[in-house]
Amino acid sequence: MPGTVEGDERDLLRATVARLLTDRAPSARADAARQGWSPGLWALLEEAGLTLVSVPESAGGSGGDVSDLAVVAQACGYQAAPVPLVETALLAGWALAAAGLAVPPGPLTVVPSAAAASATLAPDGPGLRVHGRLCGVPWARAARQVLLLTAAPGDPGRVVLAAVDPRDCAVEPGTNLAAEPRDTLVLPAGGVACTPLPADGPDPSAAVLRGALGRALLMVGSLRRVLDLTVGYAREREQFGRPIGRFQAVQQQIAALAGAVEQAQAMTDLAVAVLDDGGCAAEAVMAAKICAGQAASVAIAVGHQVHGAIGFTTEHELHLHTRRLMAWRDEYGAESEWAAELGARVTSAGPDGLWDLLTGRSAAVAAR
């Protein structure tokens, strides 16, 4: 899928991804129940060129921009696809390409900053080596490479990158609330060498924001699936001689859910547009993650209230999404953390800065 897609081509991309994921969803979930992820689904996505969308072709990616990747990521969220798409394309692929390094095939992941807290960087001649443990790494058991992007101790302007091969590590399996792999890697006794990156290379703080955006994209897809499931069930389930969707109390709940989903969609669209246009997307990403987290609260409550007992059963699809929403809202910063950071930025900018913040991003969205 080379190049950036627009208009009708993006609609075609959306339809293609949706069809592929829908066809493979049952077997992918069976794979995930056995081993935590679906190698078969990953192979299909990789063969279709969808696992490295937004990564430049010159680095080994499929090309396109983050708007293209957003289509694929939201579709993966909609189908609860058990694959590390966001970690591979939006995080690891971006980091390697920005560092001027080739992006290898296969699933990749990046160590979140919180997961690196138990590791240490030690001098190794003129360079550095990382030692210890990397805790709670997303999809580590499935990854071909696990990337650690961090600032050197005592020198925040010096960024280094360590490429860890999980096969060289002891892997202690772990999961999040949705049973997605969040494993601990015990690094080899000699540690792993770090590569110094150029000054214009990837920045660890940008990686955190990209992680937050990735979770927001997945959440929007999952939120929309909860909405569709809830609307469908309200139309089919009858009580007192008519569908429960005919009762005003149920309609009001579903309307609140629909509004929350559209708000989260709008904010993630804005963040993606600003990022693609080369602007400072930090505030937009923070707002997107906040809105997605707030919408998750509405979706979990309304979805389970409307479905009743059946929504809690293992056989029903609803729990696949509500558990993911509960897990994803906390990863790469919960909405309360980002709200505090965004509020601090707004107040420190003063009245003039606030106006620029509220109006300066609109052109990017209007042009799309």
JOPEFEN-V829711 format. One record per backbone hydrogen bond with DSSP energy under -0.5 kcal/mol. CO is the residue of the C=O (numbers start at 1). NH is the residue of the N-H. Records with the same first field share a line. If there is no record, write none. Layout:
CO->NH  NH
This chain:
6->9
7->10  11
8->12
9->13
10->14
11->15
12->16
13->17
14->18
15->19
16->20
17->21
18->22
19->23
20->24
21->25
24->28
25->29
26->30
27->31
28->32
29->33
30->34
31->34  35
32->36
36->181
37->39
38->42
39->43
40->44
41->45
42->46
43->47
44->48
45->50  51
46->49
50->53
52->55  62  63
55->63
56->59  61
57->60
59->103
63->54
65->68  69
66->70
67->71
68->72
69->73
70->74
71->75
72->76
73->77
74->78
75->79
76->81
77->80
81->83
82->38
83->85
84->88
85->89
86->90  91
87->92
88->93
89->94
91->95
92->96
93->97
94->98
95->99
96->101
97->100
102->104
107->144  145
109->147
110->112
112->115  116
113->116
114->117
115->118  135
116->119
118->133
120->131
122->129
124->127
127->124
128->194
129->122
130->192
131->120
132->187
133->135
134->185
137->140  183
139->142  143
140->143
145->109
146->164
147->111  149
148->150  162
150->160
152->155
155->152  158
157->159
158->152
159->197
160->150
161->195
162->148  164
164->146  166
165->168
166->169
169->171
170->172  186
171->173
172->184
174->182
176->179
180->176
181->139
183->137
184->172  186
185->134  187
186->170
188->191
192->130
194->196
195->161
198->201
203->207
204->208
205->209
206->210
207->211
208->212
209->213
210->214
211->215
212->216
213->217
214->218
215->219
216->220
217->221
218->222
219->223
220->224
221->225
222->226
223->227
224->228
225->229
226->230
227->231
228->232
229->233
230->234
231->235
232->236
233->237
234->245
237->244
239->242
242->239
243->246
244->247
247->251
248->252
249->253
250->254
251->255
252->256
253->257
254->258
255->259
256->260
257->261
258->262
259->263
260->264
261->265
262->266
263->267
264->268
265->269
266->270
267->271
268->272
269->273
270->274
271->275
272->276
273->277
274->279
275->278
279->281
281->285
282->286
283->287
284->288
285->289
286->290
287->291
288->292
289->293
290->294
291->295
292->296
293->297
294->298
295->299
296->300
297->301
298->302
299->303
300->304
301->305
302->306
303->307
304->308
307->310
308->311
309->312
310->313
313->316
317->320  321
318->321  322
319->323
320->324
321->325
322->326
323->327
324->328
325->329
327->330  331
330->333
334->338
335->339
336->340
337->341
338->342
339->343
340->344
341->345
342->346
343->347
344->348
345->349
346->350
347->350
349->353
350->354
351->355
352->356
353->357
354->358
355->359
356->360
359->362
361->364  365
362->366
363->367
365->368
